[in-house]
């Protein structure tokens, strides 16, 4: 890694070298020793800065750092030459008894004048680079936007089972539980708990967090981290487990063991984006993952379909680079939440070009990500897809404080970077700010906080699922809120109970609950064993059980008038979307044997 940083220093120090070589030529070798010493000192200082700051290695960054290095080098060279010349003049004054005056001769001034011209050229190049970067940043907007692998869907993601519900435990709660277990770690006072990441390990959705050294001398004394914490992200009663797997290369280590510097030095042609993340493979071995990219020209922007992923084995120090979709299977987020957030921002802002985002451009189709997530400064919430792949959820609003309507939401695949934007033009739905406001007011006396809102399609109805947390970040309840009809709100401590109660509430209040996904609907036939008829205002709901089943089926009599005539022993046929663990379901297309005209019709 030392050799890598020497190469990087020379790469970022080209400007310094050119200036000092030019000065040597102008001086005709007269100041060779001083110029060499000055060059060495400047490169050492530059190398120290690179080691600490880890600046981006994209083209614009290289150009800027080289120009600034040349700028400082010219000033330093002028100062050294001026001091050297003044020193010689002072020596002559003293040796001549004070008969000479201190000043620069015309010959000496002519030797320094070319450096002044070089200084002027550097300033001009800085101005040109600044203008070029701004212009490129504008002209590249359309091409960069077209690099976003995006598609649009009309309907929200369908939720058929509580296994697909979002995480129940907030990161703060998981971290608090881990801190309570800190005493199980040998020399625990020498460590701190680092950031938390969500991922799947052997099919289980979990949070993981590594320890970090509490300062340089702690690292010098121990040399390695003893392990990491793991806790379920969905089981509110879960307790953290400390996994004893040593980590030698970590972000809090120093010199050659610093994980971020190890990745930085290994791939000088790429710029890093977002925070380095901890990922655990199926054998429990810890790795650090960093999203990398190459910028578009000198704009500083990236092509969103060309992400790379660096994977560092925290035990061996081996670093490998992958195209993000081809990263190892155990890496759940080859594309970090910060990169996904950048994609959301660009997608929402520049759909109609650069000028349109401003007031004078009318802001047509401009949509702003909300700040109600738990990653990327609050704009991202992680969740699992039906296939078990980690995705990032964000909803968009207009940015107008007087509007509570969502313009849609996105799901970004954390592996492929593919963005799916969901926008139903037929119905208006409230945004996550509105959902949080409603959920927070259910138990005002308890002062619970509503967090992690995620939008799903439940039986054809766009629905916000929000988690209620107490002041300590401990999960209390799920809240299901109809995103179209805000009067339909259900809460429960258990995810399954909340989903079942919400489905019954949809039926009871006569909501539009026809499933939007025909492939998920199955036809059911059976004998009715129990019947209950409930009246709520203008709505009458018929609920019944079938022989040999425990699922409660419900239908609104407004949609199926003959449903009120169901009795025990009737043979019925209907369509429903029922998962294996589901205890309540609304139905459609109800037919009762022996009665004509008994189809329950629903409209979308």
Secondary structure, DSSP 4 states (H G I P E B T S, - for coil): -HHHHHHHHHHHTHHHHHHHHHHHHHTTTTTHHHHHHHHHHHHHHHHHHHHHH----SHHHHHHHHHHHHHHHHHHHHHHHHHHHHHHHHHHHHHTTS-S-----HHHHHHHHHHHHHHHHHHHHHHHHHHHHHHHHHHTHHHHHHTS-EEEESSPPB--SGGGSPPSS-HHHHHHHHHHTGGGSTTGGGEEEEEEEEEEETTEEEEEEEEEESSHHHHHHH-SB--EEEEESS-TT---EEE---BSSBTTS-GGGBHHHHHHHH-TT-EEEEEEEEEE-TTS-EEEEEEEE-BSTTSS-B-TT--EEEEEETTT--EEEEEGGGS-TT-S-SS-HHHHHHHHHHHHH-TT-SGGGSGGGTTTT--EE-S-SSBGGGTBEEEE-TTS-EEEEEEEE-S-TT--EEEEEEEEETTT--EEEE--SSS-EE-HHHHHHHHHTTTGGGTPEEEEEEEEEETTEEEEEEEEE-TT--EEEEEEEESS-TT-EEEESSHHHHHHHHHHHHHHTT-----S-GGG-EEEEEEEEEEEEEEETTEEEEEEEETT---EEEEETTT-GGGGG--TT-EEEEEE---TT--EEEEEEEEETT-SS-------
